[in-house]
Every structure is written in C-alpha cells, then in structure tokens.
Amino acid sequence: MVNWKFVQNLWNHPAGPKTIHFWAPTFKWTLSGANIFNFSNPPDAVSYPQQTAFAVAGFIGARYCMVIRPKNWNLFTNNFALGCTGTYQLARKLHHDY
C-alpha cells in the first residue's frame, strides 16, 4: 500500500525532485559509483591527487550538508560515500606503495 502523504511530502520538499537540490546530488552519485567500480583495478592505477581530492571534498561537503537548511540527506550520503571511497582508494594505494 502506497503512503500517498509521504509521496506528496517528498514531492513538495524544498530539496525534492522538483528542484536542482535533488537532481545535482543524484547525478553526483556517478563519482562514488565510478570509485566503487575502480576497487577491482590494480592499486598502481590509483591517483593520489584525485583520490585525495575526492576524500577531502567528500568529507567537507558532508559536513556542510549538516549545517545547511533544509538538510539535504541525498547530498550528505553522496558526499560521505565519496569521502569514504576516496579514503579507501588512498589506503589501497598506500598499502601497495609502502
């Protein structure tokens, strides 16, 4: 059974599907997805500058999402995932190099 009140509230939310505040983070998920797909690549193909930028930008962005109003949970989880995947890639590269 569909809860139409929930659907209506989601649709009319200030960060809902009618706004750029929904679609920008939704398409940004491709960065985290690409990083996850690259987990199977050899660690010597990982770029320190790129993964550092992903990790730092992800965690700074996640912190920012906790301060803004209204809270945009799609953007928060996206940024947090980007920070985590960047950190994991950096750890793989560091473990391989040292």
C-alpha positions as CSV (number, residue, x, y, z in Angstrom):
1,M,0.0,0.0,0.0
2,V,1.4,3.4,-1.0
3,N,1.5,6.1,1.6
4,W,0.4,9.0,-0.6
5,K,1.0,11.5,2.2
6,F,4.7,10.5,2.3
7,V,5.0,10.7,-1.5
8,Q,3.3,14.1,-1.5
9,N,5.6,15.4,1.2
10,L,8.7,14.1,-0.7
11,W,7.5,15.7,-3.9
12,N,6.9,19.1,-2.2
13,H,10.0,19.1,-0.1
14,P,12.4,22.1,-0.6
15,A,15.1,19.5,-1.7
16,G,12.6,17.3,-3.5
17,P,12.5,16.1,-7.2
18,K,11.1,19.3,-8.4
19,T,14.4,21.2,-7.6
20,I,18.0,21.2,-8.6
21,H,18.8,20.3,-4.9
22,F,17.6,16.8,-5.7
23,W,19.0,16.2,-9.2
24,A,22.5,17.6,-8.7
25,P,23.4,15.1,-5.9
26,T,21.6,12.3,-7.7
27,F,23.8,12.7,-10.7
28,K,26.9,13.2,-8.4
29,W,26.4,9.6,-7.3
30,T,28.2,8.6,-10.6
31,L,31.5,9.8,-9.0
32,S,31.1,7.5,-6.0
33,G,29.9,4.7,-8.3
34,A,32.9,5.1,-10.5
35,N,35.2,4.9,-7.5
36,I,33.5,1.7,-6.3
37,F,33.8,0.1,-9.7
38,N,37.6,1.0,-9.6
39,F,38.1,-1.1,-6.5
40,S,38.8,-4.0,-8.8
41,N,41.6,-2.1,-10.7
42,P,45.2,-2.6,-9.6
43,P,46.3,-0.2,-6.9
44,D,49.2,1.2,-9.0
45,A,46.5,2.8,-11.3
46,V,45.1,4.9,-8.4
47,S,46.0,8.6,-8.4
48,Y,47.0,10.2,-5.1
49,P,45.8,13.7,-6.1
50,Q,42.5,12.5,-7.5
51,Q,41.6,10.3,-4.5
52,T,42.8,13.0,-2.0
53,A,40.5,15.5,-3.7
54,F,37.6,13.0,-3.6
55,A,38.2,12.2,0.1
56,V,38.7,15.8,1.2
57,A,35.8,17.3,-0.9
58,G,33.5,14.4,0.2
59,F,34.0,14.9,3.9
60,I,34.0,18.7,3.7
61,G,30.8,18.5,1.7
62,A,29.2,16.1,4.1
63,R,29.9,18.5,7.0
64,Y,28.4,21.3,5.0
65,C,25.3,19.3,4.4
66,M,24.8,19.0,8.2
67,V,24.8,22.8,8.6
68,I,22.5,24.0,5.7
69,R,18.8,24.2,6.0
70,P,16.8,22.3,4.8
71,K,19.0,19.3,5.4
72,N,19.7,17.5,2.1
73,W,20.2,13.9,3.0
74,N,20.8,12.8,-0.6
75,L,23.7,15.2,-0.8
76,F,25.0,14.2,2.6
77,T,25.1,10.5,1.9
78,N,26.6,11.2,-1.5
79,N,29.4,13.3,-0.1
80,F,30.0,10.9,2.7
81,A,30.2,8.0,0.3
82,L,32.6,9.9,-1.9
83,G,34.8,10.7,1.1
84,C,34.8,7.0,2.2
85,T,35.6,5.6,-1.3
86,G,38.4,8.1,-1.7
87,T,39.9,7.2,1.6
88,Y,39.6,3.5,0.8
89,Q,41.4,4.0,-2.5
90,L,44.1,6.0,-0.8
91,A,44.6,3.3,1.7
92,R,44.8,0.7,-1.1
93,K,47.5,2.8,-2.8
94,L,49.5,3.5,0.3
95,H,49.4,-0.2,1.3
96,H,50.6,-1.1,-2.2
97,D,53.4,1.5,-2.3
98,Y,54.7,1.0,1.2
